[in-house]
Amino acid sequence: MPDSIRFIGNCSSHKEQIAKNDLFDAFEFIKTVLDLIYDNELNKIISHAKKINSHRKPA
């Protein structure tokens, strides 16, 4: 996926025309990567909060 984003970016930065759909693809790829990174972090935080709540003190 990162290569796909790079190729789309390279085409647009070198004054080549890119289709809106290609740009939307790049946005979707970037969103997916960010979701993978931050959803994992969110899951860690939720899990940690549940431990604290179940023990009723810092874990």
N, C-alpha and C positions, 0 to 999 in steps of 0.2 A: 504494500500500500504506500509506503513512503516514496518509493520510486515513481509511482503513478502521480502522486502529488507533485513531485519534482519535475516530471516531464511536462505536466500541464503548466506549471509555473514557468518553466524554461520557454515554452512556446509563446506564452503571453508576454514574457519580458523581452523577447527578441523581435517584437513588433509583428509577430504572426497573429492572424485572427484566430480566435478560438470560439467555438460555439457556446452558447449559454449553457447547454446541457453538459458540456465538458467542465465548465466552471462549477456548475451545481454538483457534478461528480466530485470535484476536488473538495468542495465544502462538506459533502457527505463523508468523504474519507477522513477529513480532518476532525469532524464531529465524532466519528466512530472511534478514532484514536484517543481523543480527549475523554470520551465516555469510558473507554477501557481504563485509562489512567485514573480518572477521578472517581468513577464508580467503585473501583477497588478500594480507594482510600475511604470512601464513604462507608463501605462495608466494614472496614477495619474499625472505624470510629463507632459505628453502631454496635459492633460486637463488644468493643471495650466498654461502652456505656452500659450494655446489658450486664456485663460482669460486675461493674460497680453497683448497679441497681440490685442485682441478686445478692450481693454480699453486704449491701448497705454501707459500704465504706470503699475507699480507694483500693483498686486491685493491684 
